[in-house]
Amino acid sequence: MKRILLFVLTNVMVVAVLGVVASLLGVNRFLTANGLNLGALLGFALVMGFGGAIISLLISKPMAKWTTGLHMIDNPQSPDEAWIVGTVRKFADKAGIGMPEVGIFEGEPNAFATGAFKNSSLVAVSTGLLQGMTREEVEAVIGHEVAHIANGDMVTMTLIQGVMNTFVVFLSRVIGYAVDSFLRRGDDRSSGPGIGYYVSTIVLDIVLGFAAAMVVAWFSRHREFRADAGAAALMGQKQPMINALARLGGLPAGELPKAVEAMGITGSIGKLFATHPPIEERIAALQNAQR
């Protein structure tokens, strides 16, 4: 339950901050001063929903570096570092994207890609991945992350998250206004929102946020199949990716910070909130794919 709660809170954190600022500036009072202004509310919801998602995307790289304690490979200091950078460069050139930044972080087997733009991204692998896999398997995992970038998954996730956030903000305030109006029927002392409005919107932001997180997680699971197929295409064969997934299935899944979990090679094990499908399903999809 704690992991699910942290996942949801990560998705709505920036929106919540914007909501507090909006309340302090009196936006809620403006929206309900003379009856609910649905047009203004929709505009407010769009700004809040997409504003939060876009801000999260723009700060994704520095957040990833900070939360994982990444060691950035600016100038390779060992043959292993040179090989990792060379592998990322090879796949980036083949995928037609700019060279991503490359980093290594301490931890169990995992990897992730992040960044706001295809030509300004970041690929990171864990020490556990490098130590527990063959080079061909690590290469497949790197190809998987580069495929995420080439597919534009970060931007697509942001758009979906923005749409979900917009619905959450809009619906919570419409329902909150209706609840507040019911509780204050016959009370003409104030035309602004009352305590019923504020309590209802806070509760609904949380409840609807859970529902929105399920939709985002559902899309995240489906894009993993595309990234697996993309890795196979970049390598020219699917067996290395199958081998990498099979090995990951037998290794402890590295726990990524929630800010980058959805971009990792492995994810949480919850069903509705899982960002990755089961390893078995991913392997089966690759095995059944046309050569």
C-alpha angles and dihedrals in degrees: 000000000000092000092050091049092050091049092053094043090053091054095049100033097101091042090053091052091050089048092055091049090049091051092049089051091051097246093139091053090050092052093053103030096108102014124308112311101212095185093053090043092053091051090048091049092050092051092046095044100044094031091060094044094047093047089051090051094048093052094041096103099049090042091052092049092049100044096045098038091233121202102216117217101218094148114016111238099187140031090255093054090047090051093050093049091045091051093050090047092050093052094042091054091047092048092047097240133123119269108276124221111260129217144166126217132191116252150077120317111307144113138192145186127211143158139117097254136040092233095045106046141127133233120192134179130191128240088238090058092051093047098042102045139058117251091253091054093047088049089055091050091050088049089053091055093045088051089056089056094045091049090054091237095155093056093042091051089050092052092049091046089049092052091048092047090050092054091047093051094043099045096042091055096044091051091041090054091050092050092047092049091051093049093047100041110146092017110120097168096103136017094200127090117287134210091279090062095050096044093046094049093048092050093044092047087059097042095044089042089063090051091048090050089056091056093048091047090050091056091044090057092052095049090057090069089054092049091050090052089046091055090051090051093049091051094042092234136059101215096084091055090047090050092048092051092046091052091046088053089060096042129076108267111243114242109233124196109265091247091068103022095105091057095051127107090239128033146184120310097228113117108221092028098039112124092200131047119237115287090239092059092049092051091048091051091053093045091051094046119106114260 
